[in-house]
């Protein structure tokens, strides 16, 4: 896997131009912990206003579960970042990519919520935007040289796992009993 990781990294490095580097920096910041925290808080507030209380819980399970898993794995594997290829320095370990995990956990959660929601004239554009953003966050981490492909793929897998867990929680019978007042 190391040779594939390095080959993919070299490919993205060969594509670097100043204007594209700037765009990928903006994209990568969309999955920074500050932005993820803000979007999570605003999403939870929106769910609260619209009385979708279960969605608040499942959103937090997806995002916080992913964040905790990334933190634990970074401190288990201690994988160094590709420092000589990086356009800027990160202070944490490389494996797995927290940006990829957070993009999948949060923007994937919003994607799924919109996907399963009733008809709305902006449904398809939002779905296209969020799906593209999730992919571009991973690409940005490679282009900027701060992660290897395996870091990004592992991050996506973590976010997807916690999305599945949060969706599974929402399907538990206990929530139907709470909503109906039988508990």
N, C-alpha and C positions, 0 to 999 in steps of 0.2 A: 504494500500500500504506500510505502514511503516514496517509491519511484513515481507512482501515479500522482501523489500529493505534490511532489516537486515539479513534475511535468505540467500539471494544471496551473500551478503557481507561476511557472516560467511563461506559460502562454498568456496569462493575464498581465504579467509585467511587460510583455512585448507590445501590448495594446495601449500602454499608458501615453496619454497626452494631457496637457494641463487642464483644458476645459472639462474633459471627462472625469479627471480626478476630482475636480470640484463637485461635479454632479454626484459622484459616488460617495463623497464625504457627506453630502446632504442626505442621501438615501440611507447611509449607515447610521446617521444620527437619529433617523426615524425609529430606530430600534435600540437607542441608548436607554439606560435605566431611567433617566430623567423623563424622557418622552414617553416611554412605556408606562411609568408611574402616573404621569398626567393623563394619558389616554385611558388608562385603567380606571382612574378616579372619575373622570368625566363619563365613562361608559357606565360605571356603577351608579352614578348620580342619575343618569338618564333612565336606567332600569328602575331605580327607586321612584322617580317621578311618575313613570308609567306603570308602577306597581308590579313589576316583574322581579319579585324578590328572589325567586329561585335562580334567576340568571345572575344576580349579584354573587351568590354563593358559588355557582359553577364557573363564573368568570374568575373569581379569586382562586379557586382550586386550580384552574388551568395556568394562570399567570404565576401564582406563588409556588405551585408545585414545580413548574419548570425552573423558576429562579433558584429554588432550594436544590433541585437536582443538579443544575449546572454548577452551583457553588460547591457542592459535595464532590462532584466528579473532577472539577478543576483541582481540588485539593487532595484528590486521590492519585491522579495521573501525573500531575506536575509537568505537562508537556510544554516545552519552550516554544515561543512564537518564532516565526520566520523573520527574525530581526533585520537581517541584511536586506530583505526585500520590502520591508514595511515603509509606507509613506509617512506614518506617524507611529509613535510608540504607545503601546497599551501596557498597563501595569499588572494585569492578571495573566494566568496561564492560558494556553491556547485551546486545549481540549476540555470540553466541547465549546462550540461557539455560543456564547450567551445571546448575542444579537440574533442569530438564526433561531434559537430556541424561543426567545421572547417574541420575535416576529410571528412565528408559527402559533405560539400559545395565545397571543392577544389578537393579532390581526386575523388569524385563522378562526378564533372564537367569534369575532365580529362578522367575518365572512360567512360562517355557518349560520349565525343568527339571522343575517339578512337573507341568506339562501332559503331558509325554512320559513321566513316571514311571508305575510300576505303580499299580494301584488302592490307594487309601488313603481312609479315611472322612473325612479333612479336606481332600482334594484340591480339591473344588469351592469350599469356603469360602476356602481360601488363594488360589485363582485369582481369585475375585471380589474379595477384599481387595486383592491386588496390582494388578489391573487398575484398580480404583477409585482406589487410592493414586497410581498413575502419572498418571491424569487429573487428580486433585485437586491434585497438586503443580503442574502447569501452571496450573490455575485459581487456585491460591493466589498465584502470581507476578503474575498479572493483578490479582487482587483487592487485593493489597498495594501495587500501583502501582509495582513495581520492574522490570517488563518490559512490552514491547509484545507483541502477539499474534505478530508475525513472529519475535521472539526465541524465544518458547516453541515455536513450530512448528519452527524451525530446530534447537532443542535436541533435540526429539523425533526429528527426522530424523537427527541425528548419533548419538544413542543407538541408534536402529533400525539404522543403517548398521553400527555396530560390533557389534551383536547378530548381524547377518547375517554379518559377517566372522568372528566367533568361531564361529558355527555351521558356516560353510564350512570353517574350519580343523579342526573336530572330525571332518569327513567325509573328510579326506585319507587316502589309502591308507597313508601312512607310519605312522599310529597303529595300524592293524590289524597291520602288520608288526612294530612294536615290541611290541604286546601278545602276538603269537604267538611272539616270540623269534627271528624271522628276520632281524633287523637287529642 
